Amino acid sequence: MQASQIAQRHFDAAMSDARNMSVDPDAVARQLLGLVVHRYLETRPVSDVQSELRFVADNCDPDTDYMFMRP
């Protein structure tokens, strides 16, 4: 099993739990993000974590074309 499959399985389970327990899915996602940041900070410097988050934020638009993409 790949890392992406493990993460997706747990994310899907968390979202399912949120729906079943009438908890805001965005609140659960925010808490998951906080846990990820906390985990990163255990092994990486703050500037590296900030860079990682900036990269994700800068590249989260699924409609953005990138120079390396071919038509």
mmJSON file of the N, C-alpha and C atoms, coordinates in Angstrom:
{"data_MODEL":{"atom_site":{
"group_PDB":["ATOM","ATOM","ATOM","ATOM","ATOM","ATOM","ATOM","ATOM","ATOM","ATOM","ATOM","ATOM","ATOM","ATOM","ATOM","ATOM","ATOM","ATOM","ATOM","ATOM","ATOM","ATOM","ATOM","ATOM","ATOM","ATOM","ATOM","ATOM","ATOM","ATOM","ATOM","ATOM","ATOM","ATOM","ATOM","ATOM","ATOM","ATOM","ATOM","ATOM","ATOM","ATOM","ATOM","ATOM","ATOM","ATOM","ATOM","ATOM","ATOM","ATOM","ATOM","ATOM","ATOM","ATOM","ATOM","ATOM","ATOM","ATOM","ATOM","ATOM","ATOM","ATOM","ATOM","ATOM","ATOM","ATOM","ATOM","ATOM","ATOM","ATOM","ATOM","ATOM","ATOM","ATOM","ATOM","ATOM","ATOM","ATOM","ATOM","ATOM","ATOM","ATOM","ATOM","ATOM","ATOM","ATOM","ATOM","ATOM","ATOM","ATOM","ATOM","ATOM","ATOM","ATOM","ATOM","ATOM","ATOM","ATOM","ATOM","ATOM","ATOM","ATOM","ATOM","ATOM","ATOM","ATOM","ATOM","ATOM","ATOM","ATOM","ATOM","ATOM","ATOM","ATOM","ATOM","ATOM","ATOM","ATOM","ATOM","ATOM","ATOM","ATOM","ATOM","ATOM","ATOM","ATOM","ATOM","ATOM","ATOM","ATOM","ATOM","ATOM","ATOM","ATOM","ATOM","ATOM","ATOM","ATOM","ATOM","ATOM","ATOM","ATOM","ATOM","ATOM","ATOM","ATOM","ATOM","ATOM","ATOM","ATOM","ATOM","ATOM","ATOM","ATOM","ATOM","ATOM","ATOM","ATOM","ATOM","ATOM","ATOM","ATOM","ATOM","ATOM","ATOM","ATOM","ATOM","ATOM","ATOM","ATOM","ATOM","ATOM","ATOM","ATOM","ATOM","ATOM","ATOM","ATOM","ATOM","ATOM","ATOM","ATOM","ATOM","ATOM","ATOM","ATOM","ATOM","ATOM","ATOM","ATOM","ATOM","ATOM","ATOM","ATOM","ATOM","ATOM","ATOM","ATOM","ATOM","ATOM","ATOM","ATOM","ATOM","ATOM","ATOM","ATOM","ATOM","ATOM","ATOM","ATOM","ATOM","ATOM","ATOM"],
"id":[1,2,3,4,5,6,7,8,9,10,11,12,13,14,15,16,17,18,19,20,21,22,23,24,25,26,27,28,29,30,31,32,33,34,35,36,37,38,39,40,41,42,43,44,45,46,47,48,49,50,51,52,53,54,55,56,57,58,59,60,61,62,63,64,65,66,67,68,69,70,71,72,73,74,75,76,77,78,79,80,81,82,83,84,85,86,87,88,89,90,91,92,93,94,95,96,97,98,99,100,101,102,103,104,105,106,107,108,109,110,111,112,113,114,115,116,117,118,119,120,121,122,123,124,125,126,127,128,129,130,131,132,133,134,135,136,137,138,139,140,141,142,143,144,145,146,147,148,149,150,151,152,153,154,155,156,157,158,159,160,161,162,163,164,165,166,167,168,169,170,171,172,173,174,175,176,177,178,179,180,181,182,183,184,185,186,187,188,189,190,191,192,193,194,195,196,197,198,199,200,201,202,203,204,205,206,207,208,209,210,211,212,213],
"type_symbol":["N","C","C","N","C","C","N","C","C","N","C","C","N","C","C","N","C","C","N","C","C","N","C","C","N","C","C","N","C","C","N","C","C","N","C","C","N","C","C","N","C","C","N","C","C","N","C","C","N","C","C","N","C","C","N","C","C","N","C","C","N","C","C","N","C","C","N","C","C","N","C","C","N","C","C","N","C","C","N","C","C","N","C","C","N","C","C","N","C","C","N","C","C","N","C","C","N","C","C","N","C","C","N","C","C","N","C","C","N","C","C","N","C","C","N","C","C","N","C","C","N","C","C","N","C","C","N","C","C","N","C","C","N","C","C","N","C","C","N","C","C","N","C","C","N","C","C","N","C","C","N","C","C","N","C","C","N","C","C","N","C","C","N","C","C","N","C","C","N","C","C","N","C","C","N","C","C","N","C","C","N","C","C","N","C","C","N","C","C","N","C","C","N","C","C","N","C","C","N","C","C","N","C","C","N","C","C","N","C","C","N","C","C"],
"label_atom_id":["N","CA","C","N","CA","C","N","CA","C","N","CA","C","N","CA","C","N","CA","C","N","CA","C","N","CA","C","N","CA","C","N","CA","C","N","CA","C","N","CA","C","N","CA","C","N","CA","C","N","CA","C","N","CA","C","N","CA","C","N","CA","C","N","CA","C","N","CA","C","N","CA","C","N","CA","C","N","CA","C","N","CA","C","N","CA","C","N","CA","C","N","CA","C","N","CA","C","N","CA","C","N","CA","C","N","CA","C","N","CA","C","N","CA","C","N","CA","C","N","CA","C","N","CA","C","N","CA","C","N","CA","C","N","CA","C","N","CA","C","N","CA","C","N","CA","C","N","CA","C","N","CA","C","N","CA","C","N","CA","C","N","CA","C","N","CA","C","N","CA","C","N","CA","C","N","CA","C","N","CA","C","N","CA","C","N","CA","C","N","CA","C","N","CA","C","N","CA","C","N","CA","C","N","CA","C","N","CA","C","N","CA","C","N","CA","C","N","CA","C","N","CA","C","N","CA","C","N","CA","C","N","CA","C","N","CA","C","N","CA","C","N","CA","C","N","CA","C"],
"label_alt_id":[null,null,null,null,null,null,null,null,null,null,null,null,null,null,null,null,null,null,null,null,null,null,null,null,null,null,null,null,null,null,null,null,null,null,null,null,null,null,null,null,null,null,null,null,null,null,null,null,null,null,null,null,null,null,null,null,null,null,null,null,null,null,null,null,null,null,null,null,null,null,null,null,null,null,null,null,null,null,null,null,null,null,null,null,null,null,null,null,null,null,null,null,null,null,null,null,null,null,null,null,null,null,null,null,null,null,null,null,null,null,null,null,null,null,null,null,null,null,null,null,null,null,null,null,null,null,null,null,null,null,null,null,null,null,null,null,null,null,null,null,null,null,null,null,null,null,null,null,null,null,null,null,null,null,null,null,null,null,null,null,null,null,null,null,null,null,null,null,null,null,null,null,null,null,null,null,null,null,null,null,null,null,null,null,null,null,null,null,null,null,null,null,null,null,null,null,null,null,null,null,null,null,null,null,null,null,null,null,null,null,null,null,null],
"label_comp_id":["MET","MET","MET","GLN","GLN","GLN","ALA","ALA","ALA","SER","SER","SER","GLN","GLN","GLN","ILE","ILE","ILE","ALA","ALA","ALA","GLN","GLN","GLN","ARG","ARG","ARG","HIS","HIS","HIS","PHE","PHE","PHE","ASP","ASP","ASP","ALA","ALA","ALA","ALA","ALA","ALA","MET","MET","MET","SER","SER","SER","ASP","ASP","ASP","ALA","ALA","ALA","ARG","ARG","ARG","ASN","ASN","ASN","MET","MET","MET","SER","SER","SER","VAL","VAL","VAL","ASP","ASP","ASP","PRO","PRO","PRO","ASP","ASP","ASP","ALA","ALA","ALA","VAL","VAL","VAL","ALA","ALA","ALA","ARG","ARG","ARG","GLN","GLN","GLN","LEU","LEU","LEU","LEU","LEU","LEU","GLY","GLY","GLY","LEU","LEU","LEU","VAL","VAL","VAL","VAL","VAL","VAL","HIS","HIS","HIS","ARG","ARG","ARG","TYR","TYR","TYR","LEU","LEU","LEU","GLU","GLU","GLU","THR","THR","THR","ARG","ARG","ARG","PRO","PRO","PRO","VAL","VAL","VAL","SER","SER","SER","ASP","ASP","ASP","VAL","VAL","VAL","GLN","GLN","GLN","SER","SER","SER","GLU","GLU","GLU","LEU","LEU","LEU","ARG","ARG","ARG","PHE","PHE","PHE","VAL","VAL","VAL","ALA","ALA","ALA","ASP","ASP","ASP","ASN","ASN","ASN","CYS","CYS","CYS","ASP","ASP","ASP","PRO","PRO","PRO","ASP","ASP","ASP","THR","THR","THR","ASP","ASP","ASP","TYR","TYR","TYR","MET","MET","MET","PHE","PHE","PHE","MET","MET","MET","ARG","ARG","ARG","PRO","PRO","PRO"],
"label_asym_id":["A","A","A","A","A","A","A","A","A","A","A","A","A","A","A","A","A","A","A","A","A","A","A","A","A","A","A","A","A","A","A","A","A","A","A","A","A","A","A","A","A","A","A","A","A","A","A","A","A","A","A","A","A","A","A","A","A","A","A","A","A","A","A","A","A","A","A","A","A","A","A","A","A","A","A","A","A","A","A","A","A","A","A","A","A","A","A","A","A","A","A","A","A","A","A","A","A","A","A","A","A","A","A","A","A","A","A","A","A","A","A","A","A","A","A","A","A","A","A","A","A","A","A","A","A","A","A","A","A","A","A","A","A","A","A","A","A","A","A","A","A","A","A","A","A","A","A","A","A","A","A","A","A","A","A","A","A","A","A","A","A","A","A","A","A","A","A","A","A","A","A","A","A","A","A","A","A","A","A","A","A","A","A","A","A","A","A","A","A","A","A","A","A","A","A","A","A","A","A","A","A","A","A","A","A","A","A","A","A","A","A","A","A"],
"label_entity_id":["1","1","1","1","1","1","1","1","1","1","1","1","1","1","1","1","1","1","1","1","1","1","1","1","1","1","1","1","1","1","1","1","1","1","1","1","1","1","1","1","1","1","1","1","1","1","1","1","1","1","1","1","1","1","1","1","1","1","1","1","1","1","1","1","1","1","1","1","1","1","1","1","1","1","1","1","1","1","1","1","1","1","1","1","1","1","1","1","1","1","1","1","1","1","1","1","1","1","1","1","1","1","1","1","1","1","1","1","1","1","1","1","1","1","1","1","1","1","1","1","1","1","1","1","1","1","1","1","1","1","1","1","1","1","1","1","1","1","1","1","1","1","1","1","1","1","1","1","1","1","1","1","1","1","1","1","1","1","1","1","1","1","1","1","1","1","1","1","1","1","1","1","1","1","1","1","1","1","1","1","1","1","1","1","1","1","1","1","1","1","1","1","1","1","1","1","1","1","1","1","1","1","1","1","1","1","1","1","1","1","1","1","1"],
"label_seq_id":[1,1,1,2,2,2,3,3,3,4,4,4,5,5,5,6,6,6,7,7,7,8,8,8,9,9,9,10,10,10,11,11,11,12,12,12,13,13,13,14,14,14,15,15,15,16,16,16,17,17,17,18,18,18,19,19,19,20,20,20,21,21,21,22,22,22,23,23,23,24,24,24,25,25,25,26,26,26,27,27,27,28,28,28,29,29,29,30,30,30,31,31,31,32,32,32,33,33,33,34,34,34,35,35,35,36,36,36,37,37,37,38,38,38,39,39,39,40,40,40,41,41,41,42,42,42,43,43,43,44,44,44,45,45,45,46,46,46,47,47,47,48,48,48,49,49,49,50,50,50,51,51,51,52,52,52,53,53,53,54,54,54,55,55,55,56,56,56,57,57,57,58,58,58,59,59,59,60,60,60,61,61,61,62,62,62,63,63,63,64,64,64,65,65,65,66,66,66,67,67,67,68,68,68,69,69,69,70,70,70,71,71,71],
"pdbx_PDB_ins_code":[null,null,null,null,null,null,null,null,null,null,null,null,null,null,null,null,null,null,null,null,null,null,null,null,null,null,null,null,null,null,null,null,null,null,null,null,null,null,null,null,null,null,null,null,null,null,null,null,null,null,null,null,null,null,null,null,null,null,null,null,null,null,null,null,null,null,null,null,null,null,null,null,null,null,null,null,null,null,null,null,null,null,null,null,null,null,null,null,null,null,null,null,null,null,null,null,null,null,null,null,null,null,null,null,null,null,null,null,null,null,null,null,null,null,null,null,null,null,null,null,null,null,null,null,null,null,null,null,null,null,null,null,null,null,null,null,null,null,null,null,null,null,null,null,null,null,null,null,null,null,null,null,null,null,null,null,null,null,null,null,null,null,null,null,null,null,null,null,null,null,null,null,null,null,null,null,null,null,null,null,null,null,null,null,null,null,null,null,null,null,null,null,null,null,null,null,null,null,null,null,null,null,null,null,null,null,null,null,null,null,null,null,null],
"Cartn_x":[0.846,0.0,0.893,0.523,1.289,0.849,1.725,1.433,0.147,-0.06,-1.272,-2.531,-2.455,-3.607,-3.906,-2.877,-3.053,-3.698,-3.143,-3.682,-5.135,-5.427,-6.793,-7.773,-7.368,-8.235,-8.582,-7.599,-7.837,-8.607,-8.322,-9.066,-10.539,-10.787,-12.172,-12.89,-12.193,-12.789,-13.105,-12.22,-12.457,-13.647,-13.758,-14.895,-16.202,-16.148,-17.324,-17.749,-16.781,-17.083,-17.703,-17.168,-17.696,-19.167,-19.467,-20.862,-21.756,-21.305,-22.113,-22.347,-21.428,-21.528,-21.969,-22.383,-22.835,-21.791,-20.547,-19.445,-19.055,-18.768,-18.39,-17.15,-17.267,-16.113,-14.923,-15.198,-14.09,-13.337,-14.053,-13.408,-12.503,-12.974,-12.157,-10.931,-11.126,-10.001,-8.978,-9.461,-8.568,-7.757,-8.406,-7.692,-6.673,-7.022,-6.072,-4.858,-5.106,-3.998,-3.104,-3.717,-2.939,-2.077,-2.615,-1.838,-0.678,-0.914,0.156,1.269,0.889,1.891,2.674,1.965,2.639,3.646,3.255,4.149,5.363,5.139,6.258,7.244,6.728,7.59,8.433,8.059,8.865,10.199,10.246,11.446,11.992,11.279,11.685,11.684,12.55,12.553,11.294,10.941,9.738,9.748,10.876,10.946,10.64,11.038,10.761,9.268,8.65,7.213,6.438,6.851,6.197,6.32,7.479,7.701,6.791,6.676,5.805,4.355,3.894,2.511,2.282,3.263,3.166,3.056,3.854,3.818,2.432,1.878,0.538,-0.495,-0.411,-1.364,-1.236,-0.021,0.196,-0.221,-0.348,-0.641,-1.933,-2.87,-4.089,-5.228,-5.058,-6.104,-6.039,-7.056,-7.004,-7.13,-7.539,-7.701,-6.472,-5.412,-4.202,-3.346,-2.921,-1.991,-0.573,0.343,1.731,2.584,3.702,4.566,4.986,5.159,5.631,4.519,3.266,2.147,1.99,1.728,1.485,-0.004,-0.424,-1.854,-2.4],
"Cartn_y":[-1.175,0.0,1.239,2.214,3.453,4.461,5.418,6.455,7.2,7.506,8.237,7.416,6.12,5.256,5.2,5.129,5.12,6.426,7.543,8.857,9.002,8.602,8.726,7.892,6.69,5.812,6.453,7.033,7.647,8.963,9.724,10.964,10.647,9.657,9.256,8.797,8.057,7.591,8.77,9.751,10.933,11.725,11.884,12.61,11.851,10.537,9.709,9.842,9.788,9.969,11.34,12.355,13.715,13.772,13.195,13.177,12.416,11.246,10.393,11.011,11.862,12.477,13.937,14.367,15.748,16.78,16.51,17.428,18.062,19.356,20.081,19.44,18.942,18.318,19.269,20.573,21.534,21.624,21.516,21.55,20.33,19.182,17.962,18.097,18.602,18.784,19.751,20.825,21.791,21.115,20.264,19.546,18.575,17.908,17.013,17.786,18.954,19.791,20.187,20.538,20.883,19.719,18.514,17.333,17.101,17.333,17.18,18.186,19.445,20.471,20.093,19.635,19.227,18.104,17.149,16.032,16.534,17.4,17.972,18.671,19.432,20.208,19.332,18.069,17.153,16.829,16.951,16.522,17.561,18.682,19.671,21.06,21.939,23.317,24.069,25.093,25.875,26.405,26.93,27.494,26.445,25.209,24.132,23.809,23.774,23.506,24.637,25.868,27.012,26.932,26.55,26.41,25.332,24.233,23.136,23.599,24.304,24.791,25.847,26.727,27.74,27.087,26.044,25.332,24.742,24.102,23.511,24.6,25.698,26.798,27.43,27.6,28.235,27.341,26.054,25.112,24.336,24.9,24.149,24.388,25.317,25.577,24.51,23.645,22.566,23.072,24.33,24.88,25.639,25.672,26.393,25.531,26.139,25.466,25.854,24.924,25.168,25.079,25.763,25.829,24.44,23.493,22.178,21.3,21.757,20.969,21.178,20.111,20.202,20.217,20.901,20.935,19.576],
"Cartn_z":[0.0,0.0,0.0,-0.809,-0.914,0.138,0.411,1.405,1.062,-0.209,-0.608,-0.33,-0.497,-0.227,1.272,2.078,3.536,3.98,3.507,3.88,3.424,2.198,1.678,2.489,2.869,3.656,4.998,5.655,6.956,6.838,5.792,5.565,5.301,4.446,4.156,5.422,6.271,7.527,8.439,8.508,9.345,8.829,7.516,6.944,7.166,7.079,7.347,8.805,9.711,11.134,11.376,10.725,10.897,10.468,9.314,8.842,9.8,10.228,11.102,12.476,12.917,14.244,14.173,12.983,12.764,13.207,12.847,13.119,11.784,11.816,10.606,9.967,8.721,8.064,7.922,7.734,7.648,8.975,10.072,11.386,11.564,11.108,11.192,10.284,9.078,8.157,8.759,9.401,10.04,11.144,11.917,12.981,12.404,11.308,10.653,10.15,9.56,9.096,10.263,11.383,12.577,13.036,12.967,13.347,12.391,11.108,10.117,10.397,10.646,10.937,12.191,13.227,14.459,14.18,13.368,13.026,12.264,11.281,10.529,11.463,12.417,13.307,14.242,14.363,15.178,14.512,13.177,12.462,11.486,11.32,10.329,10.946,10.445,10.956,10.518,11.279,11.01,9.578,9.124,7.772,6.704,6.93,5.986,5.969,7.136,7.23,6.561,6.808,6.173,4.661,4.181,2.743,2.155,2.848,2.403,2.315,3.347,3.369,2.287,2.077,1.026,-0.343,-0.578,-1.859,-2.095,-1.077,-1.214,-1.479,-0.72,-0.886,-2.273,-2.737,-4.038,-5.201,-4.953,-6.035,-5.817,-5.074,-4.77,-5.767,-6.719,-7.704,-8.802,-8.885,-9.882,-11.32,-11.504,-12.856,-13.344,-12.551,-12.935,-13.846,-14.941,-15.85,-15.45,-15.559,-15.214,-16.463,-16.451,-17.614,-18.119,-17.228,-17.622,-18.19,-18.12,-18.617,-20.121,-20.813,-22.252,-22.514,-23.585,-23.922,-24.309],
"occupancy":[1.0,1.0,1.0,1.0,1.0,1.0,1.0,1.0,1.0,1.0,1.0,1.0,1.0,1.0,1.0,1.0,1.0,1.0,1.0,1.0,1.0,1.0,1.0,1.0,1.0,1.0,1.0,1.0,1.0,1.0,1.0,1.0,1.0,1.0,1.0,1.0,1.0,1.0,1.0,1.0,1.0,1.0,1.0,1.0,1.0,1.0,1.0,1.0,1.0,1.0,1.0,1.0,1.0,1.0,1.0,1.0,1.0,1.0,1.0,1.0,1.0,1.0,1.0,1.0,1.0,1.0,1.0,1.0,1.0,1.0,1.0,1.0,1.0,1.0,1.0,1.0,1.0,1.0,1.0,1.0,1.0,1.0,1.0,1.0,1.0,1.0,1.0,1.0,1.0,1.0,1.0,1.0,1.0,1.0,1.0,1.0,1.0,1.0,1.0,1.0,1.0,1.0,1.0,1.0,1.0,1.0,1.0,1.0,1.0,1.0,1.0,1.0,1.0,1.0,1.0,1.0,1.0,1.0,1.0,1.0,1.0,1.0,1.0,1.0,1.0,1.0,1.0,1.0,1.0,1.0,1.0,1.0,1.0,1.0,1.0,1.0,1.0,1.0,1.0,1.0,1.0,1.0,1.0,1.0,1.0,1.0,1.0,1.0,1.0,1.0,1.0,1.0,1.0,1.0,1.0,1.0,1.0,1.0,1.0,1.0,1.0,1.0,1.0,1.0,1.0,1.0,1.0,1.0,1.0,1.0,1.0,1.0,1.0,1.0,1.0,1.0,1.0,1.0,1.0,1.0,1.0,1.0,1.0,1.0,1.0,1.0,1.0,1.0,1.0,1.0,1.0,1.0,1.0,1.0,1.0,1.0,1.0,1.0,1.0,1.0,1.0,1.0,1.0,1.0,1.0,1.0,1.0,1.0,1.0,1.0,1.0,1.0,1.0],
"B_iso_or_equiv":[0.0,0.0,0.0,0.0,0.0,0.0,0.0,0.0,0.0,0.0,0.0,0.0,0.0,0.0,0.0,0.0,0.0,0.0,0.0,0.0,0.0,0.0,0.0,0.0,0.0,0.0,0.0,0.0,0.0,0.0,0.0,0.0,0.0,0.0,0.0,0.0,0.0,0.0,0.0,0.0,0.0,0.0,0.0,0.0,0.0,0.0,0.0,0.0,0.0,0.0,0.0,0.0,0.0,0.0,0.0,0.0,0.0,0.0,0.0,0.0,0.0,0.0,0.0,0.0,0.0,0.0,0.0,0.0,0.0,0.0,0.0,0.0,0.0,0.0,0.0,0.0,0.0,0.0,0.0,0.0,0.0,0.0,0.0,0.0,0.0,0.0,0.0,0.0,0.0,0.0,0.0,0.0,0.0,0.0,0.0,0.0,0.0,0.0,0.0,0.0,0.0,0.0,0.0,0.0,0.0,0.0,0.0,0.0,0.0,0.0,0.0,0.0,0.0,0.0,0.0,0.0,0.0,0.0,0.0,0.0,0.0,0.0,0.0,0.0,0.0,0.0,0.0,0.0,0.0,0.0,0.0,0.0,0.0,0.0,0.0,0.0,0.0,0.0,0.0,0.0,0.0,0.0,0.0,0.0,0.0,0.0,0.0,0.0,0.0,0.0,0.0,0.0,0.0,0.0,0.0,0.0,0.0,0.0,0.0,0.0,0.0,0.0,0.0,0.0,0.0,0.0,0.0,0.0,0.0,0.0,0.0,0.0,0.0,0.0,0.0,0.0,0.0,0.0,0.0,0.0,0.0,0.0,0.0,0.0,0.0,0.0,0.0,0.0,0.0,0.0,0.0,0.0,0.0,0.0,0.0,0.0,0.0,0.0,0.0,0.0,0.0,0.0,0.0,0.0,0.0,0.0,0.0,0.0,0.0,0.0,0.0,0.0,0.0],
"pdbx_formal_charge":[null,null,null,null,null,null,null,null,null,null,null,null,null,null,null,null,null,null,null,null,null,null,null,null,null,null,null,null,null,null,null,null,null,null,null,null,null,null,null,null,null,null,null,null,null,null,null,null,null,null,null,null,null,null,null,null,null,null,null,null,null,null,null,null,null,null,null,null,null,null,null,null,null,null,null,null,null,null,null,null,null,null,null,null,null,null,null,null,null,null,null,null,null,null,null,null,null,null,null,null,null,null,null,null,null,null,null,null,null,null,null,null,null,null,null,null,null,null,null,null,null,null,null,null,null,null,null,null,null,null,null,null,null,null,null,null,null,null,null,null,null,null,null,null,null,null,null,null,null,null,null,null,null,null,null,null,null,null,null,null,null,null,null,null,null,null,null,null,null,null,null,null,null,null,null,null,null,null,null,null,null,null,null,null,null,null,null,null,null,null,null,null,null,null,null,null,null,null,null,null,null,null,null,null,null,null,null,null,null,null,null,null,null],
"auth_seq_id":[1,1,1,2,2,2,3,3,3,4,4,4,5,5,5,6,6,6,7,7,7,8,8,8,9,9,9,10,10,10,11,11,11,12,12,12,13,13,13,14,14,14,15,15,15,16,16,16,17,17,17,18,18,18,19,19,19,20,20,20,21,21,21,22,22,22,23,23,23,24,24,24,25,25,25,26,26,26,27,27,27,28,28,28,29,29,29,30,30,30,31,31,31,32,32,32,33,33,33,34,34,34,35,35,35,36,36,36,37,37,37,38,38,38,39,39,39,40,40,40,41,41,41,42,42,42,43,43,43,44,44,44,45,45,45,46,46,46,47,47,47,48,48,48,49,49,49,50,50,50,51,51,51,52,52,52,53,53,53,54,54,54,55,55,55,56,56,56,57,57,57,58,58,58,59,59,59,60,60,60,61,61,61,62,62,62,63,63,63,64,64,64,65,65,65,66,66,66,67,67,67,68,68,68,69,69,69,70,70,70,71,71,71],
"auth_comp_id":["MET","MET","MET","GLN","GLN","GLN","ALA","ALA","ALA","SER","SER","SER","GLN","GLN","GLN","ILE","ILE","ILE","ALA","ALA","ALA","GLN","GLN","GLN","ARG","ARG","ARG","HIS","HIS","HIS","PHE","PHE","PHE","ASP","ASP","ASP","ALA","ALA","ALA","ALA","ALA","ALA","MET","MET","MET","SER","SER","SER","ASP","ASP","ASP","ALA","ALA","ALA","ARG","ARG","ARG","ASN","ASN","ASN","MET","MET","MET","SER","SER","SER","VAL","VAL","VAL","ASP","ASP","ASP","PRO","PRO","PRO","ASP","ASP","ASP","ALA","ALA","ALA","VAL","VAL","VAL","ALA","ALA","ALA","ARG","ARG","ARG","GLN","GLN","GLN","LEU","LEU","LEU","LEU","LEU","LEU","GLY","GLY","GLY","LEU","LEU","LEU","VAL","VAL","VAL","VAL","VAL","VAL","HIS","HIS","HIS","ARG","ARG","ARG","TYR","TYR","TYR","LEU","LEU","LEU","GLU","GLU","GLU","THR","THR","THR","ARG","ARG","ARG","PRO","PRO","PRO","VAL","VAL","VAL","SER","SER","SER","ASP","ASP","ASP","VAL","VAL","VAL","GLN","GLN","GLN","SER","SER","SER","GLU","GLU","GLU","LEU","LEU","LEU","ARG","ARG","ARG","PHE","PHE","PHE","VAL","VAL","VAL","ALA","ALA","ALA","ASP","ASP","ASP","ASN","ASN","ASN","CYS","CYS","CYS","ASP","ASP","ASP","PRO","PRO","PRO","ASP","ASP","ASP","THR","THR","THR","ASP","ASP","ASP","TYR","TYR","TYR","MET","MET","MET","PHE","PHE","PHE","MET","MET","MET","ARG","ARG","ARG","PRO","PRO","PRO"],
"auth_asym_id":["A","A","A","A","A","A","A","A","A","A","A","A","A","A","A","A","A","A","A","A","A","A","A","A","A","A","A","A","A","A","A","A","A","A","A","A","A","A","A","A","A","A","A","A","A","A","A","A","A","A","A","A","A","A","A","A","A","A","A","A","A","A","A","A","A","A","A","A","A","A","A","A","A","A","A","A","A","A","A","A","A","A","A","A","A","A","A","A","A","A","A","A","A","A","A","A","A","A","A","A","A","A","A","A","A","A","A","A","A","A","A","A","A","A","A","A","A","A","A","A","A","A","A","A","A","A","A","A","A","A","A","A","A","A","A","A","A","A","A","A","A","A","A","A","A","A","A","A","A","A","A","A","A","A","A","A","A","A","A","A","A","A","A","A","A","A","A","A","A","A","A","A","A","A","A","A","A","A","A","A","A","A","A","A","A","A","A","A","A","A","A","A","A","A","A","A","A","A","A","A","A","A","A","A","A","A","A","A","A","A","A","A","A"],
"auth_atom_id":["N","CA","C","N","CA","C","N","CA","C","N","CA","C","N","CA","C","N","CA","C","N","CA","C","N","CA","C","N","CA","C","N","CA","C","N","CA","C","N","CA","C","N","CA","C","N","CA","C","N","CA","C","N","CA","C","N","CA","C","N","CA","C","N","CA","C","N","CA","C","N","CA","C","N","CA","C","N","CA","C","N","CA","C","N","CA","C","N","CA","C","N","CA","C","N","CA","C","N","CA","C","N","CA","C","N","CA","C","N","CA","C","N","CA","C","N","CA","C","N","CA","C","N","CA","C","N","CA","C","N","CA","C","N","CA","C","N","CA","C","N","CA","C","N","CA","C","N","CA","C","N","CA","C","N","CA","C","N","CA","C","N","CA","C","N","CA","C","N","CA","C","N","CA","C","N","CA","C","N","CA","C","N","CA","C","N","CA","C","N","CA","C","N","CA","C","N","CA","C","N","CA","C","N","CA","C","N","CA","C","N","CA","C","N","CA","C","N","CA","C","N","CA","C","N","CA","C","N","CA","C","N","CA","C","N","CA","C","N","CA","C","N","CA","C","N","CA","C"],
"pdbx_PDB_model_num":[1,1,1,1,1,1,1,1,1,1,1,1,1,1,1,1,1,1,1,1,1,1,1,1,1,1,1,1,1,1,1,1,1,1,1,1,1,1,1,1,1,1,1,1,1,1,1,1,1,1,1,1,1,1,1,1,1,1,1,1,1,1,1,1,1,1,1,1,1,1,1,1,1,1,1,1,1,1,1,1,1,1,1,1,1,1,1,1,1,1,1,1,1,1,1,1,1,1,1,1,1,1,1,1,1,1,1,1,1,1,1,1,1,1,1,1,1,1,1,1,1,1,1,1,1,1,1,1,1,1,1,1,1,1,1,1,1,1,1,1,1,1,1,1,1,1,1,1,1,1,1,1,1,1,1,1,1,1,1,1,1,1,1,1,1,1,1,1,1,1,1,1,1,1,1,1,1,1,1,1,1,1,1,1,1,1,1,1,1,1,1,1,1,1,1,1,1,1,1,1,1,1,1,1,1,1,1,1,1,1,1,1,1]
}}}
